[in-house]
Amino acid sequence: MASIGTDQSNRKLPFREFTVEWRVKANINRNNACRHFNANPHDEQTGNANREVILFCANRIAEMKSIQRPFKAADSNRRFETFTEDEREIIIEALNFIIRLTKPFPDYFSLGERVISI
């Protein structure tokens, strides 16, 4: 893994941009949030049901932030990569909320995973 040096000027970045830049420079290309959101543990129907729960939770989080509900029921058929960066951020917040309630996912998803580099 390449080290992140100070060859660039030490500039201040907002945390959101820092998480993305750090993942790029550290060459972290796996995306756990994408993998877990798109997962179909047993079959397509179970995978869609899991995504419906995640998107329902994401809509509730959006409402708490005074954002109009961004997700519809049909969105459970979409893959993580097809959502906008802002929508993916809300989905990641929903995944992190669900993690606090249960343990089906890893301990934490980074907001830096909202950027898809394919």
C-alpha positions, 0 to 999 in steps of 0.5 A: 500500500502506498503511503500518503505523503505531504508532497501536496500542499497541506490543504484542508478538506471537508470530511466528505471529500477527505474520505473519498480522497483517502480511499483513492490514495490508499488504493482501497477499491472494494466497496462493502456498502455496494456489495451488501446492498446488492446481495441476494442471500438466498434468492432474488425475492429475499434480496429485494425484501432486504433492499426494501427495508434498507430503502424504507429506513433511508426514507425515514433518515431523509425525512429527519433531514427535511429531505423529501423521500428520495426512494420509491418501492420500485427502487428495490430492484435497482443496484447500488451503482445506479443511485446518485451519490447523494442517494448512496450517502443516505443508503449508507446512513441507513445501513449504518443505522441497521447495523446498530440494531442488528449484526447482519453487516460489518461494523461500519460503512464509510461515507467514502464508498458513495463514490463508485470507481469502476 
